[in-house]
Amino acid sequence: MIGRFSVAMTSEVAQHLTGHLRRADGQEDCAFVLWRPSTGASRTTALLTEVVLPREDERIVRGTVDFTSAYFLRAAALSAEHGCGLGFIHAHPKGRGWQRLNGIDHAAEASFAAQTQVITGRPLVGLTFAGTDAGFGARIWQQQAPRRYAPTEAESVRVVGGRLAVTVNDRLLPVPAVTNRQLRTVSAWGQATQDDLARLHVGVVGCGSVGVLVVEALARTGIQNLSLFDFDTVEEHNLDRLLNATIRDVRLHRAKAHLAARSARRAATATNFRAAPYELSVVEPAGFAAAADCDVIFSCVDRPWPRAVLNLLAYAHLIPVVDGGIAVDARGGRLRGAEWRAHIAAPGRACMECRGQYDPAHVQAERDGSLDDPAYITGLPADHPLRRKENVFVFSTSAAAAQLSQFVTMTTAPGGIADTGAHLYHLTTGTLDRREDGCKAGCLYDGPLRALGDDTPIPVTGPHLTAEQARAARVLTAGRWPLRARRAVDDLLHHLR
């Protein structure tokens, strides 16, 4: 039984539906859609993959709309053939925002929910289109008793592409309380945009020097729900780059994810704030599932395997990923230059592999443990990207700002522009390069893998020895009672402050 539920589609699918459902004569219309599941740790998302438009004689439009059994059976057969679920969408021409079922709509969808389950093996997904502002409402019909099906409302419907547009179910995700803590933030883009931003579930993968800055900014902006991923431990050599980390955190062997969550709670301006720390890598099955619950993810990692996994989430699961990175040239102990980049991986934009953010050959090297072997790294050329680990706090702030700017642009579309391309800043010349090209010809991610969700044939997750060792080391040290006592006191003091 599905509890938490959402729907996602690409901007292409949304435009296809809008073009069909928004009629010039102001009457209702309808269409069937195919969908595939994306299963997270606590939320299932229906990914709309294809629109099955009605033929001229397959629906009757007389102010309201009705469809023929031939249309339903054709769409259901197509769903079964492709191994997809079946969805049905109809328009409320004068509607705005989240649209719910009226009594007639409820009876209509209920009448073929059971038949849909039998033919496709998956529940019926119902959607309602708001003609005024192109908003969506959604639900999934599940069996409650023999011969009885009932709808479970979705939390949100997100449209992913050049822009991230989300229609939110105010009943399940209420509009946040207005607070003076966000006065200046709201003045930048208005209360309506703030309400939508605040209710996004945002993941931050990697709580290192860039990630903690991103977390701090999101918490102060008013985002209510953060999921924070990092299996590593705070160490002394992190202190010149890790915001809010102290020597006490080093001595207490604190996990970076917990440090980031604690800092976020202290900085949060939202009234109802949640920061969930995960001592996991996103390449581990549990980490992947938790990340799949998010609406958008920040990639603050520097390894190829997690980037490959996040790339898959962006395209196969329709969760846009804000990615970036820093490269510092400090040969001979002297700063010669630095670059930082930021871009978004999402359908219609270039993926991380095509952008050159990771080499697929290095993914397998990390999976088999080679990248954690000092001998392997030492044998790489001095200028190899896997060896370029130098970084300083100043560059981290710049990289974090670049990623946050991409996020704000994608979600608020200042001046009506949501996609400004990929950005690469050169420190030595003070110049910014901008690329707006898409994926290369034959790319799997923004091609065959798009919106496949759970049906993706590529196994991307697996055991992560380094993450397992880091967690085991913390468990070992935390088992000593003096350390447990000091941690408890430190947590209490932070809570009181």
C-alpha positions in Angstrom: 0.0 0.0 0.0 1.4 3.4 -1.0 1.3 6.0 1.7 3.1 9.1 0.6 2.7 9.8 -3.1 3.7 12.4 -5.7 3.8 12.8 -9.5 6.6 14.0 -11.8 6.8 14.7 -15.5 9.2 16.5 -17.9 8.4 19.9 -19.3 7.9 18.2 -22.7 5.1 16.0 -21.3 3.6 19.0 -19.5 3.6 21.1 -22.6 2.0 18.2 -24.6 -0.8 18.0 -22.0 -1.3 21.7 -21.8 -1.6 22.0 -25.5 -4.3 19.4 -25.6 -6.2 20.2 -22.5 -6.3 24.0 -22.7 -9.0 24.4 -25.4 -9.8 27.6 -27.2 -13.5 27.0 -26.7 -13.2 26.8 -22.9 -14.6 23.2 -22.7 -13.2 20.3 -20.7 -11.0 17.7 -22.3 -9.2 14.5 -21.2 -6.3 12.2 -22.1 -4.7 9.0 -20.9 -1.0 8.9 -19.9 1.5 6.1 -19.2 3.5 6.1 -16.0 6.4 4.3 -14.3 7.1 4.1 -10.5 10.0 5.7 -8.7 10.2 4.2 -5.2 11.9 6.1 -2.4 12.4 5.3 1.2 9.0 6.8 2.2 7.5 8.2 -1.0 6.4 6.7 -4.3 6.4 8.9 -7.4 4.5 8.3 -10.6 6.7 9.4 -13.5 4.6 10.3 -16.5 6.3 9.0 -19.6 3.9 9.3 -22.6 0.6 11.0 -23.5 -2.0 8.9 -25.3 -4.2 11.4 -27.0 -7.8 10.5 -27.9 -8.8 9.9 -31.5 -11.7 12.0 -32.8 -14.3 9.4 -32.1 -12.9 8.3 -28.7 -14.2 11.1 -26.4 -17.3 13.3 -26.3 -17.0 17.0 -25.5 -20.2 18.8 -24.5 -19.0 21.4 -22.0 -17.9 18.5 -19.9 -16.0 15.5 -21.4 -16.5 11.8 -21.5 -14.5 9.0 -23.2 -15.4 5.8 -24.9 -14.5 2.3 -23.7 -12.5 1.8 -26.9 -10.2 4.7 -25.8 -9.7 3.3 -22.4 -9.0 -0.2 -23.7 -6.5 1.1 -26.3 -4.6 3.1 -23.7 -4.7 0.2 -21.1 -3.4 -2.2 -23.7 -0.6 0.2 -24.6 0.3 0.5 -20.9 0.4 -3.3 -20.4 2.5 -3.7 -23.6 5.1 -1.2 -22.3 5.0 -2.5 -18.7 3.6 0.9 -17.5 0.8 2.0 -15.3 -2.1 3.9 -16.7 -3.1 7.4 -15.7 -6.1 9.6 -16.7 -6.2 13.4 -16.7 -9.0 15.8 -17.3 -9.2 19.6 -17.3 -10.9 22.1 -15.1 -10.7 25.0 -17.6 -11.2 27.7 -15.0 -9.3 26.1 -12.2 -6.1 27.4 -10.6 -3.5 25.6 -8.6 -4.1 22.2 -7.0 -7.4 20.7 -8.3 -9.4 18.0 -6.4 -12.1 15.7 -7.5 -15.7 16.7 -7.4 -18.4 14.1 -7.0 -18.8 13.4 -10.7 -15.1 13.2 -11.3 -14.7 10.8 -8.3 -17.4 8.5 -9.7 -15.9 8.5 -13.2 -12.4 7.5 -12.1 -13.7 5.0 -9.5 -15.6 3.3 -12.3 -12.4 2.1 -14.1 -9.9 1.9 -11.2 -10.3 -1.8 -10.7 -10.2 -2.6 -14.4 -7.0 -0.6 -14.7 -5.3 -2.6 -11.9 -6.3 -5.9 -13.6 -5.1 -5.0 -17.1 -1.9 -3.2 -16.2 -1.0 -4.7 -12.8 -0.6 -1.1 -11.4 -3.0 1.3 -9.8 -4.8 4.0 -11.7 -3.3 7.5 -11.3 -5.8 10.3 -11.7 -4.8 13.9 -12.5 -6.6 17.1 -12.9 -5.4 20.1 -14.9 -6.1 23.7 -13.9 -6.6 25.6 -17.2 -5.9 29.1 -15.7 -2.3 28.6 -14.5 -1.4 25.0 -15.8 -1.4 23.6 -12.3 -2.0 20.0 -11.6 -3.7 17.8 -8.9 -3.1 14.1 -8.6 -4.1 10.9 -6.7 -3.6 7.2 -6.9 -6.4 4.7 -6.6 -5.7 1.7 -4.3 -7.8 -1.2 -3.3 -9.2 -0.8 0.2 -11.5 -3.8 0.3 -12.8 -6.4 -2.2 -14.4 -4.4 -5.1 -13.6 -1.1 -3.4 -11.0 1.4 -4.6 -10.3 4.7 -3.0 -8.0 7.6 -4.0 -4.8 8.6 -2.0 -4.0 12.2 -2.7 -0.5 13.2 -3.9 1.6 15.6 -2.0 2.8 17.5 -5.1 3.2 17.4 -8.9 6.6 18.6 -10.2 7.4 19.5 -13.8 11.1 19.2 -14.5 13.2 20.7 -17.4 14.5 24.1 -17.9 12.5 25.2 -14.9 11.4 23.3 -11.9 7.7 24.1 -11.4 5.8 22.3 -8.5 2.1 22.3 -7.7 1.7 21.6 -4.0 -1.2 20.0 -2.2 -2.0 22.5 0.5 -3.9 20.0 2.5 -0.9 17.6 2.9 1.8 20.3 2.8 0.3 23.4 4.3 1.4 26.8 3.4 4.1 27.9 5.9 3.4 30.5 8.5 4.5 34.0 7.6 7.4 35.1 9.7 9.5 38.3 10.0 12.6 36.1 10.0 12.2 35.9 6.2 11.2 39.5 5.5 14.1 40.4 3.2 14.0 37.0 1.5 10.3 37.3 0.6 10.8 40.9 -0.6 13.1 39.5 -3.3 10.6 37.2 -5.0 7.2 37.5 -3.2 5.2 35.4 -0.7 3.7 33.0 -3.3 7.2 32.0 -4.6 8.4 31.7 -1.1 5.6 29.4 -0.2 6.5 27.1 -3.1 10.2 27.2 -2.4 9.8 26.5 1.3 7.8 23.3 0.7 10.4 21.7 -1.6 12.1 18.6 -0.1 15.8 19.4 -0.8 18.6 16.9 -0.5 22.3 17.8 -0.1 24.7 15.0 -0.9 28.1 15.7 0.6 28.3 17.8 3.8 31.9 19.0 3.3 33.2 22.5 2.7 30.7 23.3 -0.1 27.8 21.3 1.2 27.6 22.9 4.7 27.5 26.3 3.1 24.6 25.2 0.9 22.8 23.8 3.9 23.2 27.0 5.9 21.8 29.1 3.0 18.8 26.8 2.4 18.0 26.8 6.1 18.1 30.6 6.3 16.1 30.9 3.1 13.2 29.1 4.8 13.3 25.6 3.2 11.4 23.4 5.6 12.6 19.9 4.8 16.3 19.0 4.2 17.9 15.5 3.8 21.6 15.6 4.4 23.9 12.8 3.2 27.5 12.2 4.3 29.1 9.1 5.8 32.4 10.8 6.8 33.6 12.1 10.1 34.8 15.6 11.1 38.6 15.6 11.2 41.1 18.2 12.2 42.2 19.0 8.7 38.6 19.9 7.9 38.5 22.8 10.3 39.8 25.5 7.9 37.0 24.7 5.4 34.0 23.3 7.3 31.6 25.9 8.5 30.6 25.6 12.2 33.0 22.7 12.9 35.2 23.0 15.9 38.0 21.0 17.5 35.3 19.7 19.9 33.5 18.0 17.0 36.8 16.4 16.0 37.4 15.0 19.5 33.8 13.8 19.7 34.2 12.0 16.3 31.0 13.7 15.1 29.6 12.7 11.7 29.5 15.5 9.1 25.9 14.8 8.4 24.9 15.4 12.0 27.1 18.5 12.2 25.3 19.9 9.1 21.9 19.0 10.6 22.6 20.6 13.9 23.9 23.8 12.2 20.8 23.9 9.9 18.5 23.7 12.9 20.2 26.6 14.5 20.1 28.7 11.3 16.6 27.8 10.2 14.0 30.5 9.7 11.1 28.2 8.9 8.7 27.6 11.8 8.3 23.9 11.1 11.8 22.8 10.1 13.2 19.3 9.6 16.8 18.4 8.9 17.3 14.6 8.5 21.0 13.4 8.7 21.9 10.2 6.8 25.3 8.7 7.5 25.2 7.1 4.1 26.6 7.4 0.7 24.1 7.9 -2.1 25.6 4.9 -3.8 24.4 2.6 -1.1 20.8 1.3 -1.6 19.5 2.9 1.5 21.1 6.2 0.7 19.7 6.1 -2.9 16.2 5.4 -1.6 16.3 8.3 0.8 17.6 10.6 -2.0 14.7 9.5 -4.2 12.3 11.1 -1.8 13.6 14.5 -2.6 12.2 17.1 -5.1 15.7 18.5 -5.9 19.2 17.5 -4.9 22.5 19.5 -4.5 25.5 17.5 -5.6 28.5 18.5 -3.4 30.7 15.5 -4.0 34.0 15.1 -5.9 33.9 11.4 -6.7 32.7 9.8 -9.9 30.5 7.0 -8.5 28.1 9.3 -6.5 28.0 11.7 -9.4 26.9 8.8 -11.7 24.2 7.8 -9.3 23.0 11.4 -9.0 23.0 11.7 -12.8 20.7 8.7 -12.9 18.4 10.2 -10.3 18.2 13.4 -12.4 17.0 11.7 -15.6 15.6 8.3 -14.8 13.8 9.6 -11.6 13.2 13.3 -12.7 14.8 14.8 -9.7 16.9 17.8 -10.9 20.5 17.9 -9.5 22.4 21.1 -8.9 26.0 20.1 -9.4 29.3 21.9 -9.1 32.9 21.6 -8.3 36.2 23.3 -7.7 39.6 22.8 -9.3 42.7 24.5 -7.8 46.1 24.7 -9.5 48.6 24.8 -6.7 51.6 23.2 -8.3 54.9 23.7 -6.4 53.0 25.0 -3.3 52.0 28.2 -5.1 48.5 29.2 -6.2 48.5 29.4 -10.0 44.8 29.4 -10.6 41.4 28.1 -9.6 38.1 27.4 -11.3 34.6 26.6 -10.0 31.6 25.5 -11.9 27.9 25.1 -11.4 25.1 23.7 -13.5 21.9 21.7 -13.3 21.4 18.1 -14.6 17.8 17.7 -15.7 15.9 16.6 -18.8 16.6 19.1 -21.6 19.9 20.1 -20.1 23.3 18.5 -20.5 23.9 15.6 -18.0 26.9 15.4 -15.8 28.6 12.8 -17.9 28.2 14.8 -21.1 29.4 17.9 -19.2 32.6 16.1 -18.3 32.0 16.1 -14.5 33.0 12.5 -14.2 34.5 9.8 -16.4 32.5 6.5 -16.6 35.7 4.6 -16.5 36.5 6.0 -13.0 33.1 4.9 -11.7 34.2 1.2 -11.8 37.6 2.1 -10.4 35.8 3.6 -7.4 33.4 0.7 -7.1 36.2 -1.8 -6.8 38.0 0.3 -4.2 40.9 1.6 -6.4 40.3 5.3 -5.6 40.8 4.6 -1.9 44.1 2.8 -2.6 47.0 5.3 -2.0 49.2 3.4 -4.4 46.6 3.7 -7.2 46.3 7.5 -6.6 50.0 8.0 -6.3 50.5 6.3 -9.7 48.2 8.9 -11.4 49.7 11.9 -13.3 50.2 15.0 -11.1 47.5 16.9 -13.0 44.9 14.1 -13.0 41.5 15.3 -11.8 41.3 12.6 -9.2 44.4 14.0 -7.5 43.4 17.7 -7.4 42.1 17.9 -3.8 43.4 21.4 -2.8 40.7 23.7 -1.6 40.2 26.7 0.7 37.2 28.2 2.4 37.1 31.2 0.1 36.7 29.0 -3.0 34.1 26.9 -1.2 32.0 30.0 -0.6 32.2 30.9 -4.3 31.3 27.4 -5.5 28.4 27.2 -3.0 27.1 30.6 -4.2 27.3 29.5 -7.8 25.2 26.4 -7.1 22.7 28.3 -5.0 22.3 30.9 -7.8 21.5 28.0 -10.3 18.9 26.7 -7.8 17.2 30.1 -7.4 17.2 30.7 -11.1 15.7 27.3 -11.9 12.9 27.7 -9.3 12.0 31.4 -9.5 12.8 32.2 -13.2 13.9 35.8 -12.7 12.8 37.9 -15.7 11.1 34.8 -17.0 14.4 33.0 -17.6 15.0 29.7 -15.7 17.9 28.2 -17.6 21.1 30.3 -18.0 23.3 27.3 -18.9 26.3 25.9 -17.2 28.7 28.4 -15.6 32.5 28.1 -15.2 34.4 30.9 -13.4 38.1 31.4 -13.9 39.8 33.1 -10.9 43.0 34.2 -12.7 41.1 36.2 -15.4 37.9 37.0 -13.5 35.8 35.7 -16.4 32.8 33.5 -16.6 32.2 30.9 -19.4 28.6 29.9 -20.1 27.5 26.8 -22.0 23.9 26.2 -23.1 24.5 23.0 -25.1 22.6 19.8 -24.3 23.7 16.2 -24.1 25.8 14.6 -26.8 24.2 12.5 -29.5 23.4 9.0 -28.2 23.4 10.0 -24.5 21.6 7.3 -22.5 20.6 9.6 -19.6 18.5 12.2 -21.5 17.5 9.5 -24.0 16.5 5.9 -23.3 16.8 6.2 -19.5 14.6 9.2 -19.2 11.7 8.7 -16.7 12.3 4.9 -16.4 12.4 5.1 -12.6 12.5 1.7 -10.9 12.5 0.0 -14.3 16.0 1.3 -15.1 18.1 -1.7 -16.2 21.5 -0.3 -15.0 22.5 -1.4 -11.4 24.1 1.7 -9.9 24.1 1.1 -6.2 26.1 -1.4 -4.1 28.3 -1.9 -1.0 30.6 1.0 -0.2 33.5 -0.2 1.9 34.8 3.2 2.8 31.4 4.3 4.1 31.0 1.1 6.1 34.5 1.6 7.7 33.8 5.2 8.6 30.5 4.3 10.3 32.1 1.3 12.1 34.9 3.5 13.4 32.4 6.0 14.9 30.3 3.2 16.5 33.5 1.8 18.1 34.5 5.2 19.5 31.0 6.1 20.5 30.7 2.9 22.5 33.1 4.3 25.1 31.1 5.8 27.9 33.3 8.9 28.5 32.8 9.9 24.8 29.1 9.2 25.0 28.8 11.4 28.0 30.8 14.3 26.4 28.6 14.1 23.3 25.4 14.2 25.3 26.6 17.3 27.2 27.7 19.0 24.0 24.4 18.3 22.3 22.5 19.6 25.4 24.5 22.8 25.4 23.9 23.3 21.7 20.2 22.7 22.2 20.0 25.2 25.0 21.8 27.8 22.9 
